[in-house]
Amino acid sequence: MTRDVLARAATARPFRPFTVRLRDGDAVRVPHPEVIFLPPKNPGMVVISKPSGGVRLTDMASITCVEFPEPVERPAPLSAGEAGNLREEPRTQ
């Protein structure tokens, strides 16, 4: 894994959450770009904030890959005519 690949994932716009897989089998989720930091003065290090409030310091050599979840298919937006057909019909008793 190169620092450039990780930096592009961390700074992508729009940001897409991803998971960093480590050589020891651990997986670290990066749900937001503010939880990952690549120190400019230490290019071999990655800092990832933990949900518990701590941080995880990881060296680049232990990262095996960056995984992105499969995109969720979203239904196409309804046209004005289709949206009008969604109104609930009054019930007759």
C-alpha positions as CSV (number, residue, x, y, z in Angstrom):
1,M,0.0,0.0,0.0
2,T,1.4,3.4,-0.9
3,R,0.8,6.6,1.1
4,D,-0.5,8.2,-2.1
5,V,-3.4,5.7,-2.4
6,L,-4.3,6.2,1.2
7,A,-4.1,10.0,0.9
8,R,-6.4,10.0,-2.2
9,A,-9.0,7.9,-0.3
10,A,-8.8,10.2,2.7
11,T,-9.2,13.4,0.7
12,A,-11.6,12.2,-2.0
13,R,-14.5,14.6,-2.7
14,P,-17.1,13.5,-2.2
15,F,-15.7,11.4,0.6
16,R,-16.6,7.7,0.7
17,P,-16.1,5.8,3.9
18,F,-13.6,3.0,3.7
19,T,-11.8,0.3,5.7
20,V,-8.1,0.0,6.2
21,R,-7.0,-3.7,6.3
22,L,-3.9,-4.5,8.3
23,R,-1.3,-7.3,8.0
24,D,-2.3,-8.7,11.4
25,G,-5.9,-9.2,10.2
26,D,-7.4,-6.1,11.9
27,A,-9.7,-3.8,10.1
28,V,-10.0,-0.1,10.9
29,R,-13.1,1.7,9.6
30,V,-12.6,5.3,8.4
31,P,-16.2,6.8,8.3
32,H,-15.2,10.4,7.9
33,P,-12.1,12.2,6.6
34,E,-11.4,13.9,9.9
35,V,-10.6,10.6,11.7
36,I,-7.5,9.9,9.6
37,F,-4.3,11.9,9.5
38,L,-1.1,11.3,7.5
39,P,1.7,13.2,9.3
40,P,3.7,15.2,6.7
41,K,6.9,14.9,8.8
42,N,6.6,11.1,9.2
43,P,5.5,9.6,5.8
44,G,5.6,6.1,7.2
45,M,3.0,6.7,9.8
46,V,-0.9,6.9,9.8
47,V,-3.0,8.2,12.7
48,I,-6.6,7.0,12.9
49,S,-9.0,8.2,15.6
50,K,-10.9,5.4,17.4
51,P,-14.6,5.7,18.2
52,S,-13.7,5.4,21.9
53,G,-11.7,8.6,21.7
54,G,-8.2,7.2,21.5
55,V,-6.0,7.0,18.4
56,R,-4.3,4.2,16.6
57,L,-0.8,4.8,15.2
58,T,-0.1,2.4,12.3
59,D,2.9,2.3,10.0
60,M,2.3,2.2,6.3
61,A,4.1,-1.1,5.9
62,S,1.3,-2.8,8.0
63,I,-1.5,-1.7,5.7
64,T,-2.4,-4.3,3.1
65,C,-5.3,-2.6,1.4
66,V,-8.1,0.0,1.5
67,E,-11.6,-1.4,0.9
68,F,-14.6,0.6,-0.1
69,P,-18.1,-0.8,0.5
70,E,-20.2,-1.7,-2.5
71,P,-22.2,1.2,-3.7
72,V,-25.9,1.1,-2.7
73,E,-28.2,1.3,-5.7
74,R,-30.6,4.1,-5.2
75,P,-33.9,4.2,-7.1
76,A,-34.2,6.8,-9.8
77,P,-36.0,10.0,-8.6
78,L,-39.7,10.1,-9.4
79,S,-40.9,12.5,-12.0
80,A,-43.5,15.1,-11.0
81,G,-46.3,12.9,-12.5
82,E,-45.1,9.8,-10.7
83,A,-44.9,11.7,-7.4
84,G,-48.4,12.9,-7.8
85,N,-49.7,9.3,-8.2
86,L,-48.3,8.5,-4.7
87,R,-51.0,10.5,-2.9
88,E,-53.1,8.3,-0.7
89,E,-56.7,7.8,-1.9
90,P,-59.4,8.7,0.6
91,R,-61.0,5.7,2.3
92,T,-64.7,5.0,1.9
93,Q,-66.5,3.3,4.7
